[in-house]
Amino acid sequence: MTNDPTSDRIWTRAEIESPCVKLCVVHPQTRRCAGCHRTIDEIAVWSRLSPEDRRSVMDQLPARAAESAVRRGGRAGRIKREP
């Protein structure tokens, strides 16, 4: 073992696994982040969750992303709804 201060081992950090993509916009009704799809409550306790609990939440995120991607129809949807 060397004491080389430029060694990569020194710079290795044990970061908490996170789905954050630094696009932090919370939808007011769903209270979910538009970037990572976690809820406000999940984000608030993220650093205190066990790795297993974080993995459980992360496993749910693809389904949440798909729900968020459903479009309401825009102009075409409004025209269909008009009497």
Helices and strands as residue ranges (DSSP letters): H 8-11, H 40-45, G 46-48, H 51-69, H 74-81
